[in-house]
Amino acid sequence: MAKNPKHRDLFPGALEIMILQSLRVRPMHGYALVKHIKEVSADLLQVEEGSLYPALQRMLREGWLEAETGTSTKGRPTRVYRLTDAGVRHLEKEVVSFERMFAGITRVLAVVTPQEA
């Protein structure tokens, strides 16, 4: 994530979830992933290439993604990443886990302090 005061670091696994979900929409190359996440999040999330490519390599090793050589819109060779069936299963498991964690955080934030009552 960018070291901009308006941007915070992601919790562990968040980048993977965003990459997997983005690739569930359509196969993309790395720069397109960065752009997609930034646009969909209304510029709230910015993925740095220094974080993206190591994550993509980990996910390829895990079998969650596959890559093929493609051509960018500028005619340059690039790797296009695609979600595998194992990647879909992993994403679904991680989303359930995230939703449980988010529900817990929401409950903690909803507690009214005596000063607020």
C-alpha positions as CSV (number, residue, x, y, z in Angstrom):
1,M,0.0,0.0,0.0
2,A,1.1,3.6,-0.6
3,K,2.6,5.4,2.3
4,N,0.0,8.2,2.0
5,P,-1.5,9.3,5.3
6,K,-5.0,8.7,3.9
7,H,-4.0,5.1,3.0
8,R,-3.5,2.4,5.6
9,D,-1.7,-0.9,5.3
10,L,-4.0,-3.9,4.6
11,F,-4.6,-6.7,7.1
12,P,-2.8,-10.0,6.2
13,G,-4.6,-11.7,3.3
14,A,-6.5,-8.6,2.1
15,L,-4.4,-8.2,-1.0
16,E,-4.9,-11.9,-1.9
17,I,-8.7,-11.6,-1.5
18,M,-8.7,-8.5,-3.7
19,I,-6.6,-10.1,-6.4
20,L,-8.6,-13.3,-6.4
21,Q,-11.9,-11.4,-6.5
22,S,-10.6,-9.1,-9.3
23,L,-9.5,-12.1,-11.3
24,R,-12.9,-13.7,-10.7
25,V,-14.4,-10.8,-12.7
26,R,-11.9,-11.4,-15.6
27,P,-8.3,-12.4,-16.3
28,M,-5.9,-9.4,-16.1
29,H,-2.2,-8.5,-16.2
30,G,-0.5,-6.9,-13.2
31,Y,-1.0,-3.3,-14.1
32,A,-4.7,-3.9,-14.9
33,L,-5.1,-5.4,-11.5
34,V,-3.6,-2.4,-9.8
35,K,-5.8,-0.1,-11.8
36,H,-8.9,-2.2,-11.3
37,I,-8.5,-2.3,-7.5
38,K,-7.8,1.5,-7.3
39,E,-10.9,2.3,-9.5
40,V,-13.3,-0.1,-7.8
41,S,-12.3,1.2,-4.4
42,A,-12.8,4.8,-5.5
43,D,-9.1,5.5,-4.9
44,L,-9.2,4.3,-1.3
45,L,-6.9,1.3,-2.0
46,Q,-3.7,1.6,-3.9
47,V,-1.7,-1.6,-4.5
48,E,2.0,-1.1,-5.0
49,E,3.7,-3.2,-7.6
50,G,6.3,-4.2,-5.0
51,S,3.5,-6.0,-3.1
52,L,1.5,-7.2,-6.1
53,Y,4.0,-9.2,-8.0
54,P,5.3,-11.2,-5.0
55,A,1.7,-12.0,-4.1
56,L,0.9,-13.1,-7.6
57,Q,4.0,-15.4,-7.5
58,R,2.8,-16.9,-4.2
59,M,-0.6,-17.5,-5.6
60,L,0.8,-19.1,-8.7
61,R,2.8,-21.5,-6.5
62,E,-0.3,-22.3,-4.4
63,G,-2.2,-23.2,-7.6
64,W,-4.8,-20.4,-7.1
65,L,-3.8,-18.7,-10.3
66,E,-2.4,-19.6,-13.7
67,A,-0.7,-17.3,-16.1
68,E,-0.2,-17.1,-19.8
69,T,1.8,-14.9,-22.0
70,G,-0.4,-12.2,-23.6
71,T,0.0,-8.7,-25.1
72,S,-0.7,-5.5,-23.4
73,T,-2.9,-2.8,-25.0
74,K,0.4,-1.1,-26.0
75,G,1.6,-4.2,-27.8
76,R,4.1,-5.3,-25.2
77,P,4.4,-8.9,-23.9
78,T,2.8,-9.4,-20.5
79,R,1.6,-12.2,-18.2
80,V,-2.2,-12.5,-18.0
81,Y,-3.4,-14.0,-14.7
82,R,-6.5,-16.2,-14.4
83,L,-8.2,-17.7,-11.4
84,T,-8.2,-21.5,-11.1
85,D,-10.9,-23.7,-9.5
86,A,-8.6,-24.0,-6.4
87,G,-8.4,-20.2,-6.4
88,V,-12.2,-19.9,-6.4
89,R,-12.4,-22.3,-3.4
90,H,-9.7,-20.4,-1.5
91,L,-11.4,-17.1,-2.2
92,E,-14.8,-18.3,-0.9
93,K,-13.1,-19.7,2.3
94,E,-11.3,-16.4,2.9
95,V,-14.4,-14.3,2.3
96,V,-16.3,-16.2,4.9
97,S,-13.4,-15.8,7.3
98,F,-13.2,-12.0,6.5
99,E,-17.0,-11.6,7.0
100,R,-16.7,-13.3,10.5
101,M,-13.8,-11.0,11.5
102,F,-15.6,-7.9,10.1
103,A,-18.8,-8.9,12.1
104,G,-16.7,-9.1,15.3
105,I,-15.0,-5.8,14.7
106,T,-18.4,-4.2,14.0
107,R,-19.8,-5.5,17.3
108,V,-16.8,-4.1,19.2
109,L,-17.2,-0.7,17.5
110,A,-21.0,-0.7,18.3
111,V,-20.4,-0.8,22.1
112,V,-21.5,2.5,23.6
113,T,-19.2,3.9,26.2
114,P,-20.7,5.5,29.4
115,Q,-19.7,8.9,28.1
116,E,-21.8,8.4,25.0
117,A,-24.9,7.1,26.7
